[in-house]
Structures are given as C-alpha cells and as structure tokens.
Amino acid sequence: MAVVAGLYSCNGQPATSEGTKYIMVIHGGAGTIEKGLMTAEKEKAYTDALTAALQAGYHLLKEGRSSLDAVQAAINVMEDSPLFNAGKGAVFTHDGKNELDASVMDGQTLKAGAVAGVTNIRNPVNAARAVMEKSEHVMMVGRGAEQFAAANGCDTVPPSYFFTQERWDQLQRTIREEEKGRAAYNDFNPRDSKIYGVTERDKKFGTVGAVALDKNNNLAAGTSTGGMTNKRYGRVGDSPIIGAGTYCNNATAGISCTGWGEYYIRSVAAHRMSSLIELKHLPVEDAAKQVIAEIGEMGGDGGIIGLDRSGKVAMEFNTSGMYRGTVDESGNISVYIYK
C-alpha cells in the first residue's frame, strides 16, 4: 500500500488525477493547526495515526467487508489514540469527567445509531452501531446507553482510562482563563480561549470521523468525539445528532463534520450538504464548500468531509488546518494537516 508523497499540498486536496476513485475519507478534527506550532515529532505522530486509520479501513474494504465495518475500524484507530478528541484522547468537562458521543449511518438503508454522554465505553462508535443494529432506537444517552452497549458486547473501561495529562492540563488552563473576569459561562466565547494543548489552541475541536464506499457501492459514515473542553450541564454537540454531525445516503453522499457543534446543529450541516447534492445537483466538493461558507457566515468554524458513490471526495474547512486523509481503490494514501 503506497503512501502518497507531498503530504501537505497547497490547496489541501489530494494531488491525484481526475479519474481517481476514493473509497475512504477521514478527519481527525479542525482548528488552529499551524505548522509553526507543530514539532516534527508530533506532526509525524498525527500522520502515522491518520495513515493507520486509513489502512485499517482499506484492509477491510479490500476483503469485501462492508463500508460500515471500514468506518468503524478507522474510527476505532483514532478513538484509541490520545492524539484526537475522541475515545482515549477525550477532553474533560468542567467537572473533570470525560463524556463521549458518537454516531453512525448506513447509506443503503438510512438506518442510524448514536450515543451521547457515555463515560465508560472504550469505543463509542461501536456503541452507536449497536444501537443501530440491535435496538429499535436511533439515540441513547448516559447510563442507559452504557448499560445497553455493555449488554451488547461493547468493551467497557473504568473512567480513568480516558485520563491524559495534556487534556487535564488543558482543562485547568481553560478554568483559569474563565476565572480572569470571564466566569459567566453563557457569556464566554470559546474563540476567546487560546488554549495551547498538544498542538492546537482551540478547546472545541478534535472530533474524528470517516466515510467509506464498499465493493457493493454502499456508503457509510460515522463520527466520534469527546465534546468540548470545560463543557457543563450535559452539553451535547453535533457529533451524535443524525443530520447535523453525521449523515449518509447512497443517493447523495456520506458526510461527517467537525467543529463548533452548535453551528452544525443549527444549520443541520450534514443533511444540508446532502440536500444540496440532491436538489441542486451540486458535486460533493461544491456542496461541502457551500455548507462551510454558510457556517462561517453564521459565525461558526470547523470542517466537513464527504464521499459519493462515484468515489468523489470533499474535505473542506474554514480553519487554519484539519487532520484529514484519503485512500483510493488502489490503496494510495494521502494525509494532510494544514490549509
């Protein structure tokens, strides 16, 4: 399996021929990701992790497994890495807990599953798939979601599993900044918080997602997140909400979002992109660009990925960077970080 050289292209899109057919696209979060703030070691760590996620999905697709299997495998790799705000690398709430959200959707059947606010599920995307396939529901939250996931074979871990020192330190800095005359949470603008975490300054980014196209020409999409640093009151973002953070329909595209979730919920971003493809007949890339532009006009920021049944891909964002990558049907992997 070849990894394409020149990982950081000028336009941030795969430097491949027009006829290239992609079978998977992933993201690992968008935000203030600047090369000047990134060490060579950390850059390599992110590149390696994104590559491993793409390889995991590609391996299953080449075996003839479903797009759902590939999406789950790729997201599992990123959930198991402390580099991303999902699973092991989840950020902390104001109360010092890790609350995780995830969703998946099948483009062939339009079935979907989601969990929100879980605290002991190692891989929340697995729980989301269990909800989709083993219940009559779409979304489960909190303790009930945890009980259902455990009863249906999902790995559970003690909450301490999700502790990482960098995320903990990130929370403490955020709390200190709030205490400097910005204690009123509802008046606090997340963009005012310049948090230097692992390699980024935003406290709301790092969500992971994947979209895959299998040999039966079926699409699937999934998204997983640890939410927003210092969140309170059981806040839930767009990632587990079908139509906001995740949407998938064989007739249009598979879509996964990352960014300031409130704006993605208000714009129903993932479904909005699907509708632009369906009703305006926009190519997947143009639809993604329009949705990100609209989110920007509202005051939000982040990114969106998409893949259609012809193998056309979109990776759009209005921040300085987004961890992202693709693999085509020949196994050529491209990974990008910066704008």
C-alpha positions, 0 to 999 in steps of 0.5 A: 500500500503506497503512501502518497508523497507531498503530504501537505499540498497547497490547496489541501486536496489530494494531488491525484488525477481526475479519474481517481476513485476514493473509497475512504475519507477521514478527519481527525478534527479542525482548528488552529493547526499551524505548522509553526506550532507543530514539532516534527515529532508530533506532526509525524505522530498525527500522520502515522495515526491518520495513515493507520486509520486509513489502512485499517479501513482499506484492509477491510474494504479490500476483503469485501467487508462492508463500508460500515465495518471500514468506518468503524475500524478507522474510527476505532484507530483514532478513538484509541489514540490520545492524539484526537478528541475522541475515545482515549484522547477525550477532553474533560468537562468542567467537572473533570469527567470525560463524556463521549458521543458518537454516531453512525449511518448506513447509506443503503438503508438510512438506518442510524445509531448514536450515543451521547454522554457515555463515560465508560465505553472504550469505543463509542462508535461501536456503541452507536452501531449497536444501537443501530443494529440491535435496538429499535432506537436511533439515540441513547444517552448516559447510563442507559446507553452504557448499560445497553452497549455493555449488554451488547458486547461493547468493551467497557473501561473504568473512567480513568482510562480516558485520563491524559495529562495534556487534556487535564492540563488543558482543562485547568488552563481553560478554568483559569482563563474563565476565572480572569473576569470571564466566569459567566459561562453563557457569556464566554466565547470559546474563540476567546480561549487560546488554549495551547494543548498538544498542538492546537489552541482551540478547546472545541475541536478534535472530533474524528470521523470517516466515510467509506464506499464498499465493493457493493457501492454502499456508503457509510459514515460515522463520527466520534468525539469527546465534546468540548473542553470545560463543557457543563450541564450535559452539553451535547454537540453535533457529533451524535445528532443524525443530520447535523454531525453525521449523515449518509445516503447512497443517493447523495453522499456520506458526510461527517463534520467537525467543529463548533457543534452548535453551528452544525446543529443549527444549520443541520450541516450534514443533511444540508450538504446532502440536500444540496447534492440532491436538489441542486445537483451540486458535486460533493466538493461544491456542496461541502464548500457551500455548507462551510461558507454558510457556517462561517457566515453564521459565525461558526468554524470547523470542517466537513468531509464527504464521499459519493458513490462515484468515489468523489471526495470533499474535505473542506474547512474554514480553519487554519488546518484539519487532520484529514486523509484519503485512500483510493481503490488502489490503496494510495494514501494521502494525509494532510494537516494544514490549509 
